[in-house]
Amino acid sequence: MENQLRQFDFQTVADIEKDLRYISGLIKQKGREILSNYTITPPQFVALQWLFEEGDMTIGELSNKMYLAFSTTTDLIDRMEKHMLVKRVRDEKDRRVVRIHLLEEGNRIIDEVIKKRQVYLKNILNNFSDEEVGFLKDNLKKLHESMKD
């Protein structure tokens, strides 16, 4: 009996993992469609998103968040700086430290793209009841919190 339960649990976990993977892929695909109307690349979007959510950070910190090599992130920042999306700013407490600061144009693009992604998701969720949306929201938050620990 216990062995059957484990097998069932494994299949349930496998199904959940597969659905999450597919959902992630669809959201990424839709995000790229939205990004095609902008002058930024998907990696630039990810960098802007981190700066938007976390505030100024060093290239090293951003590299770690994005799982990119320091040199790759430096090139990314160089291109974003040319497009006036970000700028390098010396830390006031330690002048040796350079932080990447999100500029108004970068902020505007991130805000617009995120809102368009939210509209896309809202349209999908219109097929769900208020109770189902609340249940989904609560359980996704719980899953996210558990994964962060």
C-alpha positions as CSV (number, residue, x, y, z in Angstrom):
1,M,0.0,0.0,0.0
2,E,2.7,2.4,1.0
3,N,4.7,1.6,-2.2
4,Q,1.6,2.4,-4.3
5,L,1.2,5.7,-2.5
6,R,4.8,6.7,-3.2
7,Q,4.3,5.7,-6.9
8,F,1.2,7.9,-7.0
9,D,3.0,10.7,-5.3
10,F,5.9,10.5,-7.7
11,Q,3.5,10.6,-10.7
12,T,1.7,13.6,-9.2
13,V,5.0,15.4,-8.6
14,A,6.1,14.5,-12.2
15,D,2.8,15.9,-13.5
16,I,3.2,19.1,-11.5
17,E,6.8,19.6,-12.6
18,K,5.8,19.1,-16.3
19,D,2.9,21.6,-16.0
20,L,5.1,24.2,-14.4
21,R,7.8,23.7,-17.0
22,Y,5.2,24.1,-19.8
23,I,3.6,27.1,-18.1
24,S,7.1,28.7,-17.7
25,G,7.8,28.1,-21.4
26,L,4.6,29.6,-22.5
27,I,5.0,32.7,-20.3
28,K,8.6,33.0,-21.7
29,Q,7.3,32.7,-25.3
30,K,4.6,35.3,-24.7
31,G,7.1,37.6,-23.0
32,R,9.4,37.3,-26.0
33,E,6.5,38.2,-28.3
34,I,5.9,41.3,-26.2
35,L,9.6,42.1,-26.2
36,S,9.7,42.0,-30.0
37,N,8.0,45.4,-30.0
38,Y,10.9,46.9,-28.0
39,T,14.6,47.5,-28.7
40,I,15.8,45.2,-25.9
41,T,16.8,41.6,-25.9
42,P,15.5,38.9,-23.5
43,P,18.7,39.0,-21.4
44,Q,18.5,42.8,-21.2
45,F,14.9,42.4,-20.0
46,V,16.0,40.0,-17.3
47,A,18.7,42.4,-16.2
48,L,16.3,45.4,-16.2
49,Q,13.7,43.3,-14.3
50,W,16.3,42.5,-11.5
51,L,17.2,46.2,-11.2
52,F,13.5,47.2,-11.2
53,E,12.7,44.8,-8.4
54,E,15.9,44.9,-6.3
55,G,17.2,48.4,-7.0
56,D,20.8,49.4,-7.8
57,M,23.4,46.6,-7.7
58,T,26.9,45.9,-8.8
59,I,27.7,44.0,-12.0
60,G,28.9,41.1,-9.8
61,E,25.6,41.0,-8.0
62,L,23.7,41.2,-11.2
63,S,25.9,38.5,-12.7
64,N,25.0,36.2,-9.8
65,K,21.3,36.8,-10.1
66,M,21.3,36.1,-13.8
67,Y,23.8,33.2,-13.6
68,L,26.0,34.9,-16.2
69,A,29.8,35.4,-16.4
70,F,30.9,38.8,-15.2
71,S,32.3,39.6,-18.7
72,T,28.9,38.8,-20.3
73,T,27.1,41.0,-17.8
74,T,29.5,43.8,-18.4
75,D,28.8,43.6,-22.2
76,L,25.1,43.5,-21.5
77,I,25.4,46.7,-19.3
78,D,27.5,48.4,-22.0
79,R,24.8,47.9,-24.6
80,M,22.1,49.0,-22.2
81,E,24.0,52.1,-21.2
82,K,24.3,53.1,-24.9
83,H,20.5,52.8,-25.2
84,M,20.1,55.0,-22.0
85,L,18.4,52.2,-20.1
86,V,20.9,52.1,-17.2
87,K,23.9,54.0,-16.0
88,R,26.9,53.2,-13.9
89,V,27.1,55.2,-10.7
90,R,29.9,55.3,-8.1
91,D,28.8,54.2,-4.6
92,E,28.9,57.3,-2.3
93,K,30.3,55.3,0.6
94,D,33.0,53.4,-1.3
95,R,34.0,55.1,-4.6
96,R,35.7,51.9,-5.8
97,V,32.2,50.3,-6.0
98,V,30.2,50.9,-9.2
99,R,26.5,50.2,-9.1
100,I,24.1,49.9,-12.1
101,H,21.2,52.3,-11.8
102,L,18.0,51.9,-13.8
103,L,17.2,55.0,-15.8
104,E,13.7,56.4,-16.7
105,E,13.6,54.7,-20.1
106,G,14.6,51.3,-18.7
107,N,12.0,51.8,-16.0
108,R,9.3,52.7,-18.5
109,I,10.1,49.7,-20.7
110,I,10.0,47.2,-17.8
111,D,6.8,48.7,-16.5
112,E,5.1,48.5,-19.9
113,V,6.3,44.9,-20.6
114,I,5.3,43.6,-17.2
115,K,1.8,45.2,-17.5
116,K,1.4,43.6,-20.9
117,R,2.4,40.2,-19.5
118,Q,-0.1,40.7,-16.6
119,V,-2.9,41.5,-19.1
120,Y,-2.0,38.3,-21.0
121,L,-2.3,36.3,-17.7
122,K,-5.5,38.1,-16.7
123,N,-7.1,37.1,-19.9
124,I,-6.1,33.5,-19.3
125,L,-7.4,33.7,-15.7
126,N,-10.8,35.0,-16.9
127,N,-11.7,31.3,-17.5
128,F,-11.2,30.6,-13.7
129,S,-13.6,31.4,-10.9
130,D,-12.6,33.9,-8.2
131,E,-12.1,31.0,-5.8
132,E,-9.8,29.2,-8.2
133,V,-7.7,32.3,-8.8
134,G,-7.4,32.8,-5.1
135,F,-6.5,29.2,-4.5
136,L,-3.9,29.3,-7.4
137,K,-2.4,32.5,-6.0
138,D,-2.1,31.2,-2.5
139,N,-0.6,27.9,-3.5
140,L,1.9,29.4,-6.0
141,K,3.0,31.8,-3.3
142,K,3.4,28.9,-0.8
143,L,5.4,26.9,-3.4
144,H,7.6,29.9,-4.1
145,E,8.3,30.5,-0.4
146,S,9.1,26.8,0.1
147,M,11.5,26.8,-2.8
148,K,13.3,29.9,-1.5
149,D,14.1,28.2,1.8
